[in-house]
Amino acid sequence: MPSYEKEITDHLEFLGYELDDLKAKEGFTLIAKNPNKSTLLVRIFNNTCILTTRWSGFQLKALKSRDFFETMNEINQENMGKWYYEVNEEKQTITILTEMDYYDYNKTTFGTLVENLENEVQRNLQKFSKFMED
């Protein structure tokens, strides 16, 4: 099974991301930073690439709000990415994550995927602003 690590990392650098290799035991795990875009966690295993964004600092009490879950469900129904949350018990906060999977590598479709992920974040993250910590 081919690995597209070189093509994907070259493409992210072309898009203006600075890459930090996290030296994973299996596959490749990178942090991709761009001053004008979401920071991406990039995991590459054989022909599969998973792009993840993380947004922390949301109030834990959001989990008691029906509106929080309705917003999360609505976003998941209308978008390509998978939106979900993680609870940080220590800090008593929520982190919202967005994730997209990509298989094989094609220059055009990979570029579109990265652009679509960023557009989703820009369009939808603000819907959770009322749950941000004070």
TABEL-V231595 format. One record per helix or strand of 3 or more residues. SS is the DSSP state (@ for helix, = for strand). FROM is the first residue (numbers start at 1). LEN is the number of residues. If there is no record, write none. Layout:
# TABEL-V231595
SS_FROM_LEN ; SS_FROM_LEN
This chain:
# TABEL-V231595
@_5_10 ; =_18_4 ; =_28_6 ; =_40_6 ; =_48_12 ; @_60_5 ; @_66_13 ; =_82_7 ; =_93_11 ; @_107_25
